[in-house]
Amino acid sequence: MPEQKIILFENLTPDQKIKIAIRMGSAEKFYLLYFENLHFFRSQKECFIYYNNIHFDVFLEFKYSGFDSFKVYQYRRNKNRKNGKF
């Protein structure tokens, strides 16, 4: 099976960005896509910026205001899962 690779942000076509943005439509889907591809990036923040910028290019607004905002979502999601609320 060939190894999947992440295309550099600058090399993504508008169609590719749209397809990725559709895949991460909800906060949960963004979260899952982030973790699914985290191993392709040097850091968590670099992965976050990549996907948040794709969201911005397609929808003209960021999914999250910043990495800290995304970390708050992660914390709440994991806390709710632990408590059986997710």
C-alpha positions as CSV (number, residue, x, y, z in Angstrom):
1,M,0.0,0.0,0.0
2,P,1.5,3.4,-1.0
3,E,2.1,5.8,1.9
4,Q,-0.2,8.7,1.9
5,K,1.4,12.1,2.1
6,I,0.2,15.6,2.9
7,I,0.4,18.1,0.1
8,L,2.1,21.4,1.0
9,F,-0.5,24.0,1.6
10,E,0.8,26.2,-1.1
11,N,0.4,23.4,-3.7
12,L,-3.2,22.5,-2.8
13,T,-5.7,23.3,-5.6
14,P,-9.0,25.1,-4.7
15,D,-10.8,21.8,-5.4
16,Q,-8.5,19.9,-3.0
17,K,-9.1,22.6,-0.3
18,I,-12.8,22.3,-0.8
19,K,-12.8,18.5,-0.4
20,I,-10.7,18.8,2.7
21,A,-12.9,21.6,4.2
22,I,-16.0,19.5,3.6
23,R,-14.4,16.6,5.4
24,M,-13.9,18.8,8.5
25,G,-17.3,20.5,8.6
26,S,-18.0,20.0,12.3
27,A,-15.7,20.5,15.3
28,E,-15.6,16.7,15.8
29,K,-14.7,16.1,12.1
30,F,-11.9,18.7,12.3
31,Y,-10.6,17.0,15.5
32,L,-10.6,13.6,13.8
33,L,-9.0,14.8,10.7
34,Y,-6.3,16.6,12.7
35,F,-5.4,13.4,14.7
36,E,-5.7,11.2,11.6
37,N,-2.9,13.3,9.9
38,L,-0.9,14.5,12.9
39,H,2.0,12.1,12.2
40,F,2.7,14.0,8.9
41,F,3.6,17.2,10.7
42,R,6.5,18.3,12.9
43,S,4.2,19.5,15.7
44,Q,0.6,19.6,16.8
45,K,0.5,23.4,16.2
46,E,1.8,23.0,12.6
47,C,-1.0,20.4,11.9
48,F,-3.6,22.7,13.4
49,I,-2.5,25.7,11.4
50,Y,-2.6,23.6,8.2
51,Y,-6.2,22.6,8.6
52,N,-7.4,25.9,10.1
53,N,-5.9,27.7,7.1
54,I,-7.6,25.4,4.7
55,H,-10.9,26.2,6.5
56,F,-10.1,29.9,6.1
57,D,-9.4,29.7,2.4
58,V,-12.7,28.0,1.7
59,F,-15.0,29.7,4.1
60,L,-13.2,33.0,4.7
61,E,-13.2,32.4,8.5
62,F,-11.1,30.3,10.7
63,K,-12.6,27.2,12.3
64,Y,-10.9,28.2,15.6
65,S,-9.5,31.6,16.7
66,G,-6.2,30.0,17.6
67,F,-4.5,26.8,18.7
68,D,-5.5,27.5,22.4
69,S,-9.1,27.6,21.3
70,F,-8.7,24.2,19.7
71,K,-7.0,22.8,22.8
72,V,-10.0,23.9,24.8
73,Y,-12.2,21.9,22.5
74,Q,-9.9,18.9,22.9
75,Y,-10.0,19.2,26.7
76,R,-13.8,19.4,26.8
77,R,-14.3,16.6,24.3
78,N,-12.0,14.3,26.3
79,K,-13.5,15.3,29.6
80,N,-17.0,14.5,28.2
81,R,-15.9,11.2,26.8
82,K,-14.4,10.3,30.1
83,N,-17.8,11.1,31.8
84,G,-19.8,9.2,29.2
85,K,-21.4,12.4,27.7
86,F,-20.0,12.1,24.3
